[in-house]
Amino acid sequence: MAEPELPVFTTRVRGVIVDEEGRVLMDRTHHTDRDVFYWFPGGGLEAGETSAEGLRRELMEEAALEIEIGRLLYVSENLFVESGDYRHEIILYFLARITGGPVGEPVDRRMHEWHRPGEQPGRLLPPDVAAAVEADLRAGFTRPVLHLVTDERPALHGGSSGGTVRR
């Protein structure tokens, strides 16, 4: 019997950057063939860099912004299928603030927009992180670190029927 296909595994970092008006910096999808959706800015960690180094690098590459990284807010674990690809990602979400920029031109410009969570013109993904940010904006980001799990593995990979588990 053949082993089930393993997912592509990635470790990512993202920043929750809030302005004085209570809006959060969001990255709008650049895929014109899909419904509009958003996520928080950041990206994949590279071998040999810390999560803070990776988040600073990503914000510089994508927006030419210098940031100060605050505390860890969430550890998000996501198992899902996207465009036929089975994926497993761990994302570390940090509270951050802009300290400078833009510094030159971004080398990997993204479509960043400021929105209050729930008011953006498309879904904010993953939904469990979106809900956590909305709650933390109201509470002042005082909760302990949350471990959020979204398990949307296909049934043949031993996954659940889908959904989110908060720990």
Backbone bond lengths (Angstrom), bond angles and torsions (degrees), N, CA, C in turn:
res aa  C-N    CA-C-N  psi(-1)  N-CA   C-N-CA  omega(-1)  CA-C   N-CA-C  phi
1 M - - - 1.450 - - 1.527 109.19 -
2 A 1.328 116.56 131.27 1.470 121.40 -177.76 1.523 110.41 -75.21
3 E 1.326 114.37 143.95 1.459 120.67 176.27 1.527 109.11 -70.81
4 P 1.334 117.72 144.68 1.470 118.96 175.82 1.530 109.88 -63.93
5 E 1.311 115.47 149.59 1.463 121.41 178.14 1.524 109.62 -62.35
6 L 1.328 115.69 134.06 1.458 120.42 177.32 1.525 109.64 -82.92
7 P 1.320 116.76 149.28 1.468 119.35 179.53 1.525 111.34 -74.93
8 V 1.326 115.34 159.27 1.458 121.67 169.69 1.528 105.47 -73.80
9 F 1.341 116.88 124.91 1.460 121.21 -175.42 1.519 110.41 -105.10
10 T 1.335 116.22 132.00 1.464 120.98 176.59 1.527 109.75 -137.33
11 T 1.325 114.58 152.73 1.460 122.08 172.48 1.524 106.34 -116.28
12 R 1.324 115.13 128.68 1.458 120.52 -174.27 1.524 110.09 -128.36
13 V 1.323 115.74 162.25 1.465 122.56 174.79 1.523 108.18 -132.01
14 R 1.324 115.34 143.58 1.459 119.90 179.43 1.519 109.03 -141.18
15 G 1.325 114.92 151.26 1.452 120.94 179.89 1.518 111.87 -108.99
16 V 1.310 116.23 136.38 1.464 122.51 171.20 1.525 104.83 -101.78
17 I 1.332 115.24 102.47 1.459 122.66 -173.31 1.522 107.85 -112.70
18 V 1.322 116.23 115.51 1.464 122.91 -174.36 1.526 109.07 -109.04
19 D 1.342 116.51 134.43 1.470 119.55 176.76 1.534 110.38 -92.85
20 E 1.341 116.09 -179.13 1.469 121.79 -176.16 1.518 112.50 -65.52
21 E 1.333 117.23 -20.24 1.471 121.71 -178.27 1.527 112.32 -93.92
22 G 1.330 116.88 5.12 1.456 119.88 -179.79 1.514 114.44 81.76
23 R 1.331 116.00 11.94 1.460 119.74 176.26 1.526 108.74 -89.54
24 V 1.335 115.20 155.65 1.462 121.27 -178.22 1.524 108.40 -118.70
25 L 1.331 116.25 139.06 1.460 120.56 177.44 1.522 108.77 -70.85
26 M 1.339 116.09 127.39 1.457 122.48 -179.26 1.515 109.91 -126.84
27 D 1.301 115.29 151.74 1.461 123.93 178.27 1.523 107.20 -104.81
28 R 1.323 116.50 117.17 1.469 122.22 -179.02 1.524 109.15 -86.90
29 T 1.325 116.55 137.29 1.462 119.88 179.30 1.522 110.99 -55.66
30 H 1.308 115.69 144.77 1.458 120.88 177.96 1.533 111.05 -100.52
31 H 1.337 116.86 2.09 1.468 121.25 179.97 1.526 109.40 -79.73
32 T 1.322 116.58 112.40 1.465 120.13 -178.26 1.527 112.09 -79.50
33 D 1.337 117.33 -12.58 1.466 120.95 -179.29 1.531 112.62 -91.24
34 R 1.334 117.67 6.56 1.469 122.33 -178.05 1.523 109.88 -126.72
35 D 1.328 114.72 161.17 1.464 118.88 171.99 1.522 108.48 -61.31
36 V 1.327 116.09 149.80 1.463 121.22 179.70 1.524 108.98 -65.01
37 F 1.332 116.21 133.24 1.462 121.26 171.59 1.520 108.34 -145.40
38 Y 1.329 114.93 164.90 1.458 122.11 -175.58 1.524 110.05 -130.04
39 W 1.335 115.29 159.56 1.455 123.09 169.73 1.520 105.82 -148.87
40 F 1.313 116.00 173.11 1.457 119.10 179.77 1.520 109.68 -83.73
41 P 1.338 118.46 147.36 1.459 121.23 -175.67 1.525 112.66 -64.65
42 G 1.304 114.88 147.43 1.461 122.83 -179.73 1.513 108.70 147.92
43 G 1.315 116.57 -158.23 1.459 119.60 -179.84 1.507 111.60 175.37
44 G 1.314 114.36 -159.69 1.456 121.50 -174.63 1.517 113.15 -77.24
45 L 1.334 114.09 141.32 1.465 119.54 173.31 1.520 109.50 -74.77
46 E 1.308 116.13 144.79 1.458 121.30 174.28 1.518 108.32 -101.85
47 A 1.319 115.88 150.87 1.468 120.85 -179.88 1.524 109.82 -55.59
48 G 1.339 115.69 133.09 1.456 121.08 176.11 1.509 115.86 89.53
49 E 1.353 118.32 -1.09 1.457 118.27 178.16 1.531 109.91 -111.99
50 T 1.328 115.32 148.60 1.455 120.07 175.93 1.528 108.57 -76.14
51 S 1.329 115.92 167.36 1.464 119.23 178.71 1.530 110.81 -62.34
52 A 1.340 117.80 -38.30 1.467 120.71 178.17 1.531 110.75 -64.53
53 E 1.322 117.24 -43.85 1.469 120.45 178.43 1.525 110.57 -62.03
54 G 1.318 116.57 -42.73 1.460 120.54 -179.78 1.519 112.21 -63.92
55 L 1.323 117.17 -42.23 1.460 119.79 179.94 1.523 110.87 -67.17
56 R 1.326 117.39 -41.64 1.475 119.53 176.28 1.533 110.71 -60.90
57 R 1.332 116.33 -44.81 1.469 120.13 179.66 1.524 111.20 -60.73
58 E 1.331 117.09 -46.36 1.463 120.71 -178.09 1.528 111.96 -61.28
59 L 1.338 117.63 -43.49 1.468 119.96 -179.87 1.522 111.40 -68.33
60 M 1.325 117.46 -32.32 1.461 120.10 176.11 1.534 109.70 -70.12
61 E 1.341 117.19 -45.19 1.471 120.34 -179.45 1.525 112.01 -64.33
62 E 1.330 117.27 -41.10 1.458 121.27 -171.84 1.526 114.40 -89.77
63 A 1.339 117.20 -27.41 1.465 119.32 -175.27 1.521 113.57 -136.95
64 A 1.335 118.27 -2.12 1.473 123.20 -177.29 1.530 110.78 57.59
65 L 1.338 115.80 36.70 1.462 120.95 -179.39 1.518 111.05 -109.66
66 E 1.334 115.57 139.56 1.462 121.41 171.50 1.521 106.98 -92.27
67 I 1.332 116.23 136.59 1.461 119.51 -178.57 1.521 110.92 -131.39
68 E 1.330 113.70 155.22 1.461 121.53 169.75 1.520 106.11 -107.24
69 I 1.309 115.82 130.70 1.449 120.22 -175.91 1.516 109.70 -98.14
70 G 1.322 114.66 127.63 1.461 122.14 178.26 1.519 110.68 -95.17
71 R 1.298 115.25 -143.77 1.458 120.10 -172.72 1.523 113.07 -81.86
72 L 1.315 114.29 157.60 1.458 121.58 174.01 1.520 108.41 -69.16
73 L 1.350 116.50 130.00 1.459 121.48 179.79 1.518 112.27 -101.43
74 Y 1.341 116.18 -47.67 1.466 120.82 -171.79 1.520 110.34 -143.00
75 V 1.320 114.37 147.12 1.461 122.50 165.78 1.520 104.29 -113.27
76 S 1.313 116.57 116.34 1.458 122.22 -176.04 1.524 108.59 -112.14
77 E 1.317 115.33 127.30 1.457 121.61 -179.39 1.526 107.21 -117.48
78 N 1.313 117.00 120.29 1.463 121.68 -173.36 1.525 110.91 -126.81
79 L 1.315 115.99 125.92 1.462 122.73 173.61 1.523 106.39 -119.12
80 F 1.331 117.03 120.51 1.459 119.89 -172.45 1.528 110.36 -159.89
81 V 1.321 115.26 168.88 1.462 122.35 173.89 1.519 106.67 -116.05
82 E 1.343 115.60 127.39 1.458 121.22 177.96 1.517 108.35 -130.25
83 S 1.320 116.19 125.61 1.471 122.36 -179.91 1.528 111.06 50.79
84 G 1.331 116.55 38.32 1.455 121.55 178.19 1.513 115.33 84.26
85 D 1.344 117.67 -5.01 1.464 121.44 -179.45 1.522 110.13 -99.33
86 Y 1.319 115.85 129.08 1.463 122.85 178.06 1.525 107.50 -83.75
87 R 1.332 117.31 124.57 1.465 121.99 -173.56 1.531 111.83 -129.61
88 H 1.327 114.62 150.65 1.462 122.80 172.64 1.518 105.19 -136.99
89 E 1.322 116.16 120.25 1.455 119.50 -179.55 1.519 110.34 -131.19
90 I 1.316 114.07 143.65 1.450 122.71 171.26 1.523 105.16 -110.93
91 I 1.335 116.38 126.70 1.465 120.27 -179.59 1.517 108.75 -123.54
92 L 1.330 115.58 128.37 1.458 122.40 174.07 1.525 107.59 -98.85
93 Y 1.328 116.80 122.43 1.458 122.42 179.90 1.521 108.87 -105.09
94 F 1.330 116.42 125.74 1.460 122.50 -179.87 1.522 110.30 -116.96
95 L 1.317 116.25 143.41 1.445 121.13 168.06 1.529 105.94 -71.35
96 A 1.315 117.28 134.73 1.470 120.27 -177.92 1.520 108.68 -145.96
97 R 1.339 114.51 163.94 1.468 119.39 175.35 1.523 109.07 -141.47
98 I 1.314 114.19 149.63 1.460 120.80 179.70 1.523 108.53 -77.69
99 T 1.337 116.09 130.46 1.468 120.62 178.81 1.522 112.16 -115.28
100 G 1.328 117.80 -12.98 1.454 120.25 -179.77 1.512 111.74 -171.33
101 G 1.321 114.85 160.06 1.453 120.19 175.20 1.513 111.05 120.05
102 P 1.310 115.08 174.15 1.450 123.99 2.18 1.530 112.43 -69.27
103 V 1.324 113.52 147.09 1.456 122.61 178.92 1.526 106.27 -109.77
104 G 1.319 117.50 97.01 1.461 120.67 -176.67 1.515 110.98 71.20
105 E 1.319 115.36 -152.99 1.463 122.25 -179.68 1.522 109.83 -108.84
106 P 1.338 117.98 140.11 1.466 119.95 176.10 1.525 110.44 -63.07
107 V 1.321 116.94 144.03 1.468 120.63 177.81 1.524 111.27 -87.98
108 D 1.331 117.64 -17.01 1.469 123.19 179.98 1.528 107.58 -138.62
109 R 1.342 115.50 61.76 1.472 121.15 -173.07 1.523 111.63 -55.51
110 R 1.326 114.33 135.33 1.459 122.30 176.42 1.517 109.19 -116.60
111 M 1.315 115.66 171.23 1.459 121.51 -179.45 1.530 108.47 -95.87
112 H 1.333 116.32 79.99 1.462 120.89 -179.62 1.523 110.35 -84.84
113 E 1.334 114.87 138.88 1.459 122.15 179.29 1.519 108.65 -141.39
114 W 1.325 116.16 150.80 1.462 122.14 176.23 1.523 108.83 -97.94
115 H 1.336 116.59 127.31 1.470 121.98 177.75 1.518 109.61 -146.39
116 R 1.323 116.05 152.75 1.459 120.28 165.50 1.524 105.93 -79.10
117 P 1.336 118.32 131.87 1.464 119.14 179.52 1.533 110.49 -54.01
118 G 1.326 114.72 133.99 1.454 121.66 -177.02 1.515 112.69 95.32
119 E 1.341 117.51 -14.74 1.465 121.18 -179.84 1.530 112.33 -107.68
120 Q 1.329 117.96 -1.92 1.462 120.47 179.18 1.540 108.94 -73.17
121 P 1.346 117.72 150.18 1.474 120.51 -175.61 1.532 113.61 -81.82
122 G 1.306 118.01 44.75 1.461 123.63 178.89 1.518 108.07 176.80
123 R 1.331 116.52 171.28 1.462 120.15 -179.09 1.523 111.58 -68.17
124 L 1.338 116.22 146.70 1.457 123.08 173.17 1.523 106.43 -104.93
125 L 1.327 116.44 121.23 1.463 121.49 -173.43 1.521 112.23 -112.69
126 P 1.312 117.42 151.87 1.457 126.83 -13.06 1.527 111.14 -71.50
127 P 1.345 117.45 152.99 1.460 121.00 -173.80 1.525 114.36 -59.90
128 D 1.334 117.95 -33.43 1.466 119.35 -179.67 1.525 111.30 -67.77
129 V 1.326 117.54 -35.88 1.469 120.81 176.91 1.524 109.50 -71.09
130 A 1.337 117.22 -39.87 1.464 120.35 177.24 1.530 110.78 -57.62
131 A 1.328 116.89 -45.13 1.467 121.18 179.39 1.533 111.04 -65.39
132 A 1.323 116.79 -39.46 1.472 120.64 179.51 1.524 110.69 -64.78
133 V 1.332 117.56 -41.71 1.471 120.47 179.44 1.530 110.15 -65.21
134 E 1.334 116.84 -42.83 1.472 119.06 177.72 1.528 110.68 -57.99
135 A 1.333 117.12 -46.06 1.469 121.13 179.82 1.522 110.74 -64.60
136 D 1.329 117.17 -41.97 1.461 120.46 -177.75 1.525 112.36 -71.08
137 L 1.319 117.95 -30.48 1.470 119.86 174.68 1.526 109.97 -61.72
138 R 1.340 116.27 -40.77 1.473 120.19 178.94 1.529 111.29 -69.59
139 A 1.340 117.06 -35.81 1.471 121.61 -174.10 1.527 113.61 -94.45
140 G 1.322 117.38 -5.23 1.461 119.83 178.13 1.518 115.19 82.87
141 F 1.320 117.92 24.57 1.470 122.86 176.68 1.534 111.34 54.99
142 T 1.319 116.49 49.29 1.459 121.16 -178.56 1.521 113.73 -105.46
143 R 1.330 118.21 -8.12 1.470 120.30 -178.12 1.524 110.32 -71.56
144 P 1.330 116.78 159.10 1.466 119.36 173.46 1.531 109.83 -68.47
145 V 1.313 116.24 170.03 1.466 121.75 178.86 1.524 109.07 -57.68
146 L 1.332 116.34 134.22 1.464 121.49 177.61 1.523 110.00 -102.74
147 H 1.326 115.93 141.80 1.465 122.66 171.94 1.520 106.39 -105.25
148 L 1.326 117.05 113.46 1.459 123.34 -176.26 1.525 109.00 -113.21
149 V 1.322 116.46 130.06 1.460 120.67 -177.87 1.525 109.14 -123.91
150 T 1.328 115.93 125.35 1.457 122.13 172.03 1.518 106.88 -113.69
151 D 1.323 116.60 113.66 1.463 122.17 -176.82 1.518 108.80 -112.74
152 E 1.318 115.27 99.82 1.459 121.80 178.05 1.525 110.01 -119.76
153 R 1.353 114.90 35.13 1.461 118.93 177.31 1.518 110.17 -64.19
154 P 1.314 115.61 146.42 1.460 117.87 173.50 1.531 109.31 -65.29
155 A 1.313 116.61 150.20 1.466 121.42 -176.83 1.521 111.90 -54.82
156 L 1.339 118.69 -33.75 1.459 117.85 -178.95 1.505 114.21 -69.65
157 H 1.306 117.19 -10.97 1.464 120.76 177.29 1.521 111.43 -99.97
158 G 1.317 116.43 12.66 1.453 119.94 177.56 1.498 114.05 80.51
159 G 1.332 116.37 15.20 1.454 119.67 -177.32 1.515 112.21 -81.26
160 S 1.283 113.33 172.15 1.459 119.52 176.12 1.523 108.64 -79.90
161 S 1.271 116.23 -174.11 1.455 119.75 177.59 1.524 110.35 -78.04
162 G 1.307 116.59 4.16 1.462 120.96 179.75 1.505 109.73 107.32
163 G 1.299 115.63 161.14 1.450 119.33 177.16 1.503 112.32 129.93
164 T 1.287 114.76 -177.45 1.455 122.07 -176.00 1.504 110.13 -118.78
165 V 1.305 116.19 138.02 1.457 122.62 175.47 1.515 106.48 -119.06
166 R 1.316 117.94 126.26 1.471 121.33 177.16 1.503 108.12 -102.31
167 R 1.317 117.03 133.14 1.462 120.78 179.57 1.490 109.56 -122.99
